[in-house]
Amino acid sequence: MKKEIEQCALYLIQDTISGDYKIGISNNPGERKKEIRLQYNVGDLKGISITWFLTRNEALHWEAKFHEKFKLWHSPARGGKEWFSLSSKQVNEFIEWMRKSTADRSDKIEILKDLLDT
């Protein structure tokens, strides 16, 4: 399968030492978490939320949207442009969006299955 059309996750993880959050994408979040530990100045990482997209481009689109939304809370201390100092309200709203995004895709899949079965 071509890289641009393989499934890709949008994830939110937290550095347990600083409390900062990383918003990123990966087709292998478990492996990416290991890479982040080596790449950035972080402690233990806590997975907060994840949602999957059918294409990498779709995940990239939403990652860019959330990076833009939270740009005023960017945390350069962690290095890179994907780390943010977010409030619990911001985190909870993001998690809720991720849940809704996942549920919406699941609903659409069920509708398509019903249409194909008829």
N, CA, C and O atoms as a GROMACS GRO file, in nm:
protein
  472
    1MET      N    1   0.084  -0.118   0.000
    1MET     CA    2   0.000   0.000   0.000
    1MET      C    3   0.088   0.124   0.000
    1MET      O    4   0.187   0.129   0.074
    2LYS      N    5   0.056   0.223  -0.081
    2LYS     CA    6   0.135   0.344  -0.087
    2LYS      C    7   0.126   0.419   0.045
    2LYS      O    8   0.022   0.419   0.112
    3LYS      N    9   0.237   0.484   0.083
    3LYS     CA   10   0.244   0.553   0.211
    3LYS      C   11   0.136   0.659   0.226
    3LYS      O   12   0.080   0.674   0.335
    4GLU      N   13   0.104   0.734   0.120
    4GLU     CA   14   0.007   0.842   0.132
    4GLU      C   15  -0.136   0.793   0.150
    4GLU      O   16  -0.224   0.872   0.186
    5ILE      N   17  -0.162   0.664   0.128
    5ILE     CA   18  -0.298   0.615   0.146
    5ILE      C   19  -0.310   0.513   0.260
    5ILE      O   20  -0.417   0.455   0.279
    6GLU      N   21  -0.202   0.490   0.334
    6GLU     CA   22  -0.215   0.396   0.444
    6GLU      C   23  -0.272   0.466   0.568
    6GLU      O   24  -0.258   0.587   0.583
    7GLN      N   25  -0.337   0.388   0.654
    7GLN     CA   26  -0.396   0.443   0.774
    7GLN      C   27  -0.292   0.516   0.857
    7GLN      O   28  -0.174   0.479   0.859
    8CYS      N   29  -0.337   0.620   0.924
    8CYS     CA   30  -0.245   0.701   1.004
    8CYS      C   31  -0.321   0.755   1.125
    8CYS      O   32  -0.437   0.793   1.114
    9ALA      N   33  -0.254   0.759   1.238
    9ALA     CA   34  -0.315   0.805   1.362
    9ALA      C   35  -0.274   0.947   1.395
    9ALA      O   36  -0.160   0.989   1.371
   10LEU      N   37  -0.368   1.021   1.451
   10LEU     CA   38  -0.341   1.149   1.515
   10LEU      C   39  -0.340   1.118   1.664
   10LEU      O   40  -0.436   1.060   1.716
   11TYR      N   41  -0.234   1.157   1.734
   11TYR     CA   42  -0.223   1.121   1.875
   11TYR      C   43  -0.193   1.242   1.962
   11TYR      O   44  -0.143   1.344   1.914
   12LEU      N   45  -0.225   1.228   2.089
   12LEU     CA   46  -0.192   1.327   2.191
   12LEU      C   47  -0.122   1.251   2.303
   12LEU      O   48  -0.180   1.161   2.364
   13ILE      N   49   0.004   1.288   2.330
   13ILE     CA   50   0.078   1.227   2.440
   13ILE      C   51   0.128   1.337   2.533
   13ILE      O   52   0.136   1.454   2.494
   14GLN      N   53   0.160   1.299   2.655
   14GLN     CA   54   0.206   1.395   2.754
   14GLN      C   55   0.340   1.353   2.812
   14GLN      O   56   0.362   1.236   2.843
   15ASP      N   57   0.429   1.450   2.824
   15ASP     CA   58   0.555   1.431   2.895
   15ASP      C   59   0.522   1.443   3.044
   15ASP      O   60   0.478   1.549   3.090
   16THR      N   61   0.542   1.336   3.119
   16THR     CA   62   0.500   1.336   3.260
   16THR      C   63   0.586   1.425   3.349
   16THR      O   64   0.545   1.457   3.460
   17ILE      N   65   0.703   1.465   3.303
   17ILE     CA   66   0.788   1.554   3.384
   17ILE      C   67   0.743   1.700   3.368
   17ILE      O   68   0.716   1.767   3.467
   18SER      N   69   0.736   1.748   3.244
   18SER     CA   70   0.701   1.889   3.220
   18SER      C   71   0.550   1.911   3.218
   18SER      O   72   0.503   2.021   3.247
   19GLY      N   73   0.474   1.807   3.184
   19GLY     CA   74   0.330   1.823   3.168
   19GLY      C   75   0.292   1.869   3.028
   19GLY      O   76   0.174   1.884   2.998
   20ASP      N   77   0.391   1.892   2.941
   20ASP     CA   78   0.363   1.936   2.804
   20ASP      C   79   0.303   1.822   2.722
   20ASP      O   80   0.324   1.704   2.751
   21TYR      N   81   0.229   1.861   2.618
   21TYR     CA   82   0.162   1.765   2.530
   21TYR      C   83   0.219   1.773   2.390
   21TYR      O   84   0.254   1.880   2.341
   22LYS      N   85   0.228   1.658   2.326
   22LYS     CA   86   0.272   1.652   2.186
   22LYS      C   87   0.154   1.606   2.101
   22LYS      O   88   0.090   1.505   2.131
   23ILE      N   89   0.127   1.681   1.995
   23ILE     CA   90   0.025   1.646   1.896
   23ILE      C   91   0.101   1.603   1.772
   23ILE      O   92   0.175   1.683   1.714
   24GLY      N   93   0.083   1.479   1.732
   24GLY     CA   94   0.156   1.429   1.616
   24GLY      C   95   0.078   1.322   1.543
   24GLY      O   96  -0.034   1.286   1.581
   25ILE      N   97   0.139   1.270   1.438
   25ILE     CA   98   0.078   1.162   1.360
   25ILE      C   99   0.180   1.051   1.340
   25ILE      O  100   0.300   1.073   1.343
   26SER      N  101   0.127   0.931   1.320
   26SER     CA  102   0.213   0.816   1.293
   26SER      C  103   0.127   0.700   1.246
   26SER      O  104   0.012   0.686   1.287
   27ASN      N  105   0.185   0.617   1.161
   27ASN     CA  106   0.116   0.494   1.124
   27ASN      C  107   0.152   0.381   1.221
   27ASN      O  108   0.095   0.272   1.214
   28ASN      N  109   0.247   0.409   1.312
   28ASN     CA  110   0.285   0.313   1.415
   28ASN      C  111   0.310   0.390   1.546
   28ASN      O  112   0.426   0.413   1.582
   29PRO      N  113   0.203   0.429   1.616
   29PRO     CA  114   0.219   0.513   1.736
   29PRO      C  115   0.306   0.452   1.846
   29PRO      O  116   0.378   0.525   1.914
   30GLY      N  117   0.302   0.322   1.864
   30GLY     CA  118   0.386   0.259   1.965
   30GLY      C  119   0.534   0.279   1.936
   30GLY      O  120   0.612   0.311   2.026
   31GLU      N  121   0.573   0.259   1.812
   31GLU     CA  122   0.712   0.279   1.771
   31GLU      C  123   0.748   0.428   1.778
   31GLU      O  124   0.859   0.463   1.819
   32ARG      N  125   0.656   0.512   1.739
   32ARG     CA  126   0.680   0.657   1.742
   32ARG      C  127   0.705   0.704   1.885
   32ARG      O  128   0.790   0.790   1.908
   33LYS      N  129   0.633   0.649   1.980
   33LYS     CA  130   0.650   0.685   2.121
   33LYS      C  131   0.794   0.656   2.166
   33LYS      O  132   0.854   0.735   2.238
   34LYS      N  133   0.850   0.544   2.122
   34LYS     CA  134   0.989   0.509   2.154
   34LYS      C  135   1.084   0.610   2.092
   34LYS      O  136   1.180   0.653   2.156
   35GLU      N  137   1.057   0.648   1.967
   35GLU     CA  138   1.141   0.746   1.897
   35GLU      C  139   1.138   0.881   1.968
   35GLU      O  140   1.241   0.948   1.980
   36ILE      N  141   1.022   0.921   2.015
   36ILE     CA  142   1.007   1.051   2.083
   36ILE      C  143   1.092   1.054   2.208
   36ILE      O  144   1.155   1.155   2.238
   37ARG      N  145   1.094   0.944   2.282
   37ARG     CA  146   1.176   0.937   2.405
   37ARG      C  147   1.323   0.964   2.374
   37ARG      O  148   1.392   1.028   2.452
   38LEU      N  149   1.369   0.915   2.261
   38LEU     CA  150   1.509   0.933   2.223
   38LEU      C  151   1.534   1.070   2.160
   38LEU      O  152   1.643   1.126   2.175
   39GLN      N  153   1.436   1.124   2.090
   39GLN     CA  154   1.454   1.245   2.010
   39GLN      C  155   1.440   1.374   2.092
   39GLN      O  156   1.506   1.474   2.062
   40TYR      N  157   1.354   1.373   2.193
   40TYR     CA  158   1.324   1.496   2.268
   40TYR      C  159   1.369   1.484   2.413
   40TYR      O  160   1.393   1.374   2.464
   41ASN      N  161   1.381   1.599   2.477
   41ASN     CA  162   1.418   1.608   2.618
   41ASN      C  163   1.293   1.585   2.703
   41ASN      O  164   1.232   1.680   2.753
   42VAL      N  165   1.254   1.457   2.719
   42VAL     CA  166   1.131   1.424   2.791
   42VAL      C  167   1.156   1.313   2.892
   42VAL      O  168   1.257   1.243   2.888
   43GLY      N  169   1.059   1.300   2.982
   43GLY     CA  170   1.061   1.188   3.076
   43GLY      C  171   0.974   1.077   3.020
   43GLY      O  172   0.975   1.050   2.901
   44ASP      N  173   0.899   1.015   3.109
   44ASP     CA  174   0.804   0.913   3.063
   44ASP      C  175   0.694   0.980   2.982
   44ASP      O  176   0.659   1.095   3.006
   45LEU      N  177   0.641   0.906   2.887
   45LEU     CA  178   0.534   0.958   2.802
   45LEU      C  179   0.404   0.885   2.832
   45LEU      O  180   0.401   0.762   2.843
   46LYS      N  181   0.298   0.962   2.846
   46LYS     CA  182   0.166   0.906   2.875
   46LYS      C  183   0.076   0.929   2.754
   46LYS      O  184   0.052   1.042   2.714
   47GLY      N  185   0.028   0.820   2.697
   47GLY     CA  186  -0.066   0.831   2.586
   47GLY      C  187  -0.199   0.884   2.638
   47GLY      O  188  -0.257   0.826   2.730
   48ILE      N  189  -0.248   0.992   2.579
   48ILE     CA  190  -0.372   1.054   2.625
   48ILE      C  191  -0.489   1.015   2.536
   48ILE      O  192  -0.594   0.973   2.586
   49SER      N  193  -0.472   1.028   2.405
   49SER     CA  194  -0.581   0.994   2.313
   49SER      C  195  -0.524   0.970   2.174
   49SER      O  196  -0.416   1.016   2.139
   50ILE      N  197  -0.603   0.896   2.095
   50ILE     CA  198  -0.562   0.864   1.959
   50ILE      C  199  -0.687   0.845   1.873
   50ILE      O  200  -0.789   0.794   1.920
   51THR      N  201  -0.678   0.887   1.749
   51THR     CA  202  -0.784   0.860   1.652
   51THR      C  203  -0.717   0.828   1.519
   51THR      O  204  -0.613   0.886   1.485
   52TRP      N  205  -0.778   0.737   1.444
   52TRP     CA  206  -0.719   0.690   1.318
   52TRP      C  207  -0.790   0.752   1.198
   52TRP      O  208  -0.911   0.778   1.202
   53PHE      N  209  -0.714   0.774   1.092
   53PHE     CA  210  -0.766   0.822   0.965
   53PHE      C  211  -0.730   0.723   0.857
   53PHE      O  212  -0.632   0.649   0.869
   54LEU      N  213  -0.808   0.721   0.752
   54LEU     CA  214  -0.785   0.627   0.642
   54LEU      C  215  -0.662   0.662   0.560
   54LEU      O  216  -0.604   0.574   0.496
   55THR      N  217  -0.622   0.790   0.561
   55THR     CA  218  -0.505   0.831   0.484
   55THR      C  219  -0.413   0.918   0.569
   55THR      O  220  -0.457   0.985   0.663
   56ARG      N  221  -0.286   0.916   0.535
   56ARG     CA  222  -0.188   1.001   0.601
   56ARG      C  223  -0.220   1.148   0.574
   56ARG      O  224  -0.203   1.232   0.663
   57ASN      N  225  -0.265   1.179   0.454
   57ASN     CA  226  -0.297   1.318   0.421
   57ASN      C  227  -0.407   1.373   0.509
   57ASN      O  228  -0.402   1.489   0.551
   58GLU      N  229  -0.508   1.290   0.539
   58GLU     CA  230  -0.616   1.334   0.627
   58GLU      C  231  -0.562   1.360   0.769
   58GLU      O  232  -0.597   1.460   0.831
   59ALA      N  233  -0.477   1.272   0.818
   59ALA     CA  234  -0.416   1.291   0.950
   59ALA      C  235  -0.329   1.417   0.952
   59ALA      O  236  -0.332   1.493   1.049
   60LEU      N  237  -0.252   1.438   0.846
   60LEU     CA  238  -0.170   1.560   0.835
   60LEU      C  239  -0.255   1.686   0.838
   60LEU      O  240  -0.219   1.785   0.901
   61HIS      N  241  -0.368   1.682   0.770
   61HIS     CA  242  -0.460   1.796   0.766
   61HIS      C  243  -0.504   1.834   0.908
   61HIS      O  244  -0.496   1.950   0.947
   62TRP      N  245  -0.549   1.734   0.985
   62TRP     CA  246  -0.598   1.762   1.120
   62TRP      C  247  -0.485   1.797   1.216
   62TRP      O  248  -0.503   1.880   1.305
   63GLU      N  249  -0.370   1.736   1.198
   63GLU     CA  250  -0.254   1.773   1.280
   63GLU      C  251  -0.222   1.921   1.260
   63GLU      O  252  -0.202   1.993   1.358
   64ALA      N  253  -0.218   1.966   1.136
   64ALA     CA  254  -0.189   2.106   1.107
   64ALA      C  255  -0.295   2.199   1.167
   64ALA      O  256  -0.262   2.306   1.218
   65LYS      N  257  -0.422   2.158   1.160
   65LYS     CA  258  -0.531   2.238   1.218
   65LYS      C  259  -0.511   2.257   1.368
   65LYS      O  260  -0.527   2.367   1.420
   66PHE      N  261  -0.476   2.148   1.438
   66PHE     CA  262  -0.458   2.158   1.583
   66PHE      C  263  -0.329   2.230   1.620
   66PHE      O  264  -0.325   2.299   1.722
   67HIS      N  265  -0.224   2.215   1.542
   67HIS     CA  266  -0.102   2.292   1.567
   67HIS      C  267  -0.132   2.441   1.554
   67HIS      O  268  -0.084   2.521   1.634
   68GLU      N  269  -0.210   2.478   1.454
   68GLU     CA  270  -0.249   2.617   1.435
   68GLU      C  271  -0.337   2.666   1.551
   68GLU      O  272  -0.316   2.775   1.605
   69LYS      N  273  -0.434   2.585   1.589
   69LYS     CA  274  -0.526   2.622   1.698
   69LYS      C  275  -0.451   2.650   1.828
   69LYS      O  276  -0.484   2.743   1.901
   70PHE      N  277  -0.350   2.569   1.857
   70PHE     CA  278  -0.278   2.581   1.983
   70PHE      C  279  -0.144   2.654   1.973
   70PHE      O  280  -0.063   2.645   2.064
   71LYS      N  281  -0.120   2.726   1.864
   71LYS     CA  282   0.011   2.787   1.843
   71LYS      C  283   0.051   2.885   1.954
   71LYS      O  284   0.170   2.903   1.980
   72LEU      N  285  -0.046   2.948   2.018
   72LEU     CA  286  -0.013   3.042   2.125
   72LEU      C  287   0.035   2.971   2.251
   72LEU      O  288   0.091   3.034   2.341
   73TRP      N  289   0.015   2.840   2.258
   73TRP     CA  290   0.056   2.760   2.373
   73TRP      C  291   0.174   2.670   2.340
   73TRP      O  292   0.198   2.571   2.409
   74HIS      N  293   0.246   2.703   2.233
   74HIS     CA  294   0.362   2.625   2.190
   74HIS      C  295   0.465   2.620   2.303
   74HIS      O  296   0.488   2.720   2.371
   75SER      N  297   0.527   2.506   2.323
   75SER     CA  298   0.626   2.487   2.428
   75SER      C  299   0.762   2.453   2.367
   75SER      O  300   0.792   2.336   2.345
   76PRO      N  301   0.843   2.553   2.340
   76PRO     CA  302   0.973   2.527   2.277
   76PRO      C  303   1.071   2.451   2.367
   76PRO      O  304   1.172   2.400   2.318
   77ALA      N  305   1.043   2.442   2.497
   77ALA     CA  306   1.134   2.372   2.588
   77ALA      C  307   1.152   2.225   2.550
   77ALA      O  308   1.259   2.169   2.573
   78ARG      N  309   1.052   2.164   2.492
   78ARG     CA  310   1.062   2.022   2.453
   78ARG      C  311   1.135   2.006   2.320
   78ARG      O  312   1.181   1.897   2.289
   79GLY      N  313   1.147   2.111   2.244
   79GLY     CA  314   1.208   2.102   2.112
   79GLY      C  315   1.103   2.065   2.008
   79GLY      O  316   1.004   1.999   2.041
   80GLY      N  317   1.123   2.106   1.888
   80GLY     CA  318   1.026   2.078   1.783
   80GLY      C  319   0.905   2.170   1.793
   80GLY      O  320   0.894   2.249   1.887
   81LYS      N  321   0.816   2.160   1.697
   81LYS     CA  322   0.699   2.249   1.690
   81LYS      C  323   0.570   2.178   1.727
   81LYS      O  324   0.462   2.233   1.706
   82GLU      N  325   0.579   2.058   1.781
   82GLU     CA  326   0.459   1.979   1.808
   82GLU      C  327   0.427   1.968   1.957
   82GLU      O  328   0.338   1.892   1.996
   83TRP      N  329   0.497   2.044   2.041
   83TRP     CA  330   0.477   2.039   2.186
   83TRP      C  331   0.404   2.164   2.233
   83TRP      O  332   0.432   2.275   2.187
   84PHE      N  333   0.309   2.144   2.326
   84PHE     CA  334   0.224   2.252   2.372
   84PHE      C  335   0.201   2.243   2.522
   84PHE      O  336   0.194   2.133   2.578
   85SER      N  337   0.188   2.359   2.586
   85SER     CA  338   0.149   2.367   2.727
   85SER      C  339  -0.001   2.396   2.729
   85SER      O  340  -0.043   2.511   2.718
   86LEU      N  341  -0.080   2.291   2.742
   86LEU     CA  342  -0.225   2.303   2.731
   86LEU      C  343  -0.293   2.294   2.867
   86LEU      O  344  -0.244   2.227   2.958
   87SER      N  345  -0.406   2.362   2.879
   87SER     CA  346  -0.487   2.352   3.000
   87SER      C  347  -0.566   2.222   2.997
   87SER      O  348  -0.580   2.160   2.892
   88SER      N  349  -0.618   2.183   3.111
   88SER     CA  350  -0.700   2.061   3.115
   88SER      C  351  -0.825   2.079   3.030
   88SER      O  352  -0.873   1.983   2.971
   89LYS      N  353  -0.878   2.201   3.024
   89LYS     CA  354  -0.995   2.227   2.939
   89LYS      C  355  -0.961   2.204   2.792
   89LYS      O  356  -1.037   2.140   2.720
   90GLN      N  357  -0.847   2.255   2.747
   90GLN     CA  358  -0.805   2.236   2.608
   90GLN      C  359  -0.785   2.088   2.577
   90GLN      O  360  -0.826   2.039   2.472
   91VAL      N  361  -0.722   2.016   2.669
   91VAL     CA  362  -0.698   1.872   2.650
   91VAL      C  363  -0.831   1.798   2.642
   91VAL      O  364  -0.850   1.714   2.554
   92ASN      N  365  -0.922   1.828   2.733
   92ASN     CA  366  -1.052   1.759   2.734
   92ASN      C  367  -1.131   1.787   2.607
   92ASN      O  368  -1.195   1.696   2.553
   93GLU      N  369  -1.128   1.910   2.557
   93GLU     CA  370  -1.197   1.943   2.432
   93GLU      C  371  -1.134   1.868   2.315
   93GLU      O  372  -1.206   1.820   2.227
   94PHE      N  373  -1.002   1.856   2.313
   94PHE     CA  374  -0.933   1.784   2.207
   94PHE      C  375  -0.968   1.635   2.212
   94PHE      O  376  -0.996   1.574   2.109
   95ILE      N  377  -0.968   1.578   2.333
   95ILE     CA  378  -1.005   1.438   2.348
   95ILE      C  379  -1.148   1.415   2.301
   95ILE      O  380  -1.176   1.316   2.234
   96GLU      N  381  -1.238   1.505   2.336
   96GLU     CA  382  -1.378   1.492   2.294
   96GLU      C  383  -1.389   1.499   2.142
   96GLU      O  384  -1.466   1.424   2.082
   97TRP      N  385  -1.313   1.588   2.079
   97TRP     CA  386  -1.313   1.596   1.933
   97TRP      C  387  -1.265   1.463   1.874
   97TRP      O  388  -1.323   1.413   1.777
   98MET      N  389  -1.160   1.406   1.933
   98MET     CA  390  -1.106   1.279   1.883
   98MET      C  391  -1.210   1.168   1.896
   98MET      O  392  -1.226   1.087   1.804
   99ARG      N  393  -1.279   1.162   2.009
   99ARG     CA  394  -1.384   1.061   2.028
   99ARG      C  395  -1.494   1.076   1.923
   99ARG      O  396  -1.539   0.978   1.864
  100LYS      N  397  -1.538   1.200   1.902
  100LYS     CA  398  -1.643   1.226   1.805
  100LYS      C  399  -1.596   1.190   1.664
  100LYS      O  400  -1.671   1.133   1.586
  101SER      N  401  -1.472   1.224   1.632
  101SER     CA  402  -1.416   1.193   1.502
  101SER      C  403  -1.418   1.043   1.477
  101SER      O  404  -1.455   0.998   1.369
  102THR      N  405  -1.377   0.966   1.577
  102THR     CA  406  -1.376   0.820   1.565
  102THR      C  407  -1.518   0.766   1.551
  102THR      O  408  -1.543   0.679   1.467
  103ALA      N  409  -1.610   0.817   1.632
  103ALA     CA  410  -1.750   0.772   1.627
  103ALA      C  411  -1.813   0.805   1.492
  103ALA      O  412  -1.886   0.723   1.436
  104ASP      N  413  -1.785   0.924   1.439
  104ASP     CA  414  -1.840   0.964   1.309
  104ASP      C  415  -1.793   0.869   1.199
  104ASP      O  416  -1.873   0.830   1.114
  105ARG      N  417  -1.664   0.832   1.201
  105ARG     CA  418  -1.613   0.739   1.100
  105ARG      C  419  -1.677   0.602   1.116
  105ARG      O  420  -1.710   0.537   1.016
  106SER      N  421  -1.695   0.558   1.239
  106SER     CA  422  -1.758   0.428   1.263
  106SER      C  423  -1.902   0.427   1.212
  106SER      O  424  -1.946   0.330   1.152
  107ASP      N  425  -1.974   0.536   1.236
  107ASP     CA  426  -2.112   0.548   1.187
  107ASP      C  427  -2.117   0.541   1.035
  107ASP      O  428  -2.203   0.473   0.978
  108LYS      N  429  -2.026   0.611   0.970
  108LYS     CA  430  -2.022   0.612   0.823
  108LYS      C  431  -1.991   0.472   0.768
  108LYS      O  432  -2.047   0.431   0.667
  109ILE      N  433  -1.903   0.401   0.835
  109ILE     CA  434  -1.870   0.264   0.792
  109ILE      C  435  -1.993   0.176   0.803
  109ILE      O  436  -2.020   0.096   0.713
  110GLU      N  437  -2.067   0.188   0.912
  110GLU     CA  438  -2.189   0.107   0.929
  110GLU      C  439  -2.293   0.140   0.822
  110GLU      O  440  -2.359   0.049   0.771
  111ILE      N  441  -2.308   0.266   0.789
  111ILE     CA  442  -2.402   0.308   0.683
  111ILE      C  443  -2.360   0.246   0.550
  111ILE      O  444  -2.443   0.195   0.476
  112LEU      N  445  -2.231   0.252   0.520
  112LEU     CA  446  -2.181   0.194   0.396
  112LEU      C  447  -2.202   0.043   0.392
  112LEU      O  448  -2.240  -0.011   0.288
  113LYS      N  449  -2.180  -0.025   0.504
  113LYS     CA  450  -2.202  -0.170   0.510
  113LYS      C  451  -2.350  -0.200   0.482
  113LYS      O  452  -2.381  -0.292   0.405
  114ASP      N  453  -2.439  -0.123   0.544
  114ASP     CA  454  -2.584  -0.144   0.521
  114ASP      C  455  -2.620  -0.123   0.375
  114ASP      O  456  -2.700  -0.198   0.318
  115LEU      N  457  -2.562  -0.020   0.315
  115LEU     CA  458  -2.592   0.008   0.174
  115LEU      C  459  -2.542  -0.104   0.083
  115LEU      O  460  -2.606  -0.140  -0.015
  116LEU      N  461  -2.426  -0.156   0.117
  116LEU     CA  462  -2.368  -0.263   0.034
  116LEU      C  463  -2.444  -0.395   0.052
  116LEU      O  464  -2.447  -0.477  -0.040
  117ASP      N  465  -2.505  -0.416   0.168
  117ASP     CA  466  -2.579  -0.538   0.194
  117ASP      C  467  -2.719  -0.539   0.130
  117ASP      O  468  -2.780  -0.645   0.115
  118THR      N  469  -2.769  -0.421   0.092
  118THR     CA  470  -2.904  -0.415   0.036
  118THR      C  471  -2.904  -0.429  -0.115
  118THR      O  472  -3.010  -0.426  -0.177
   0.00000   0.00000   0.00000
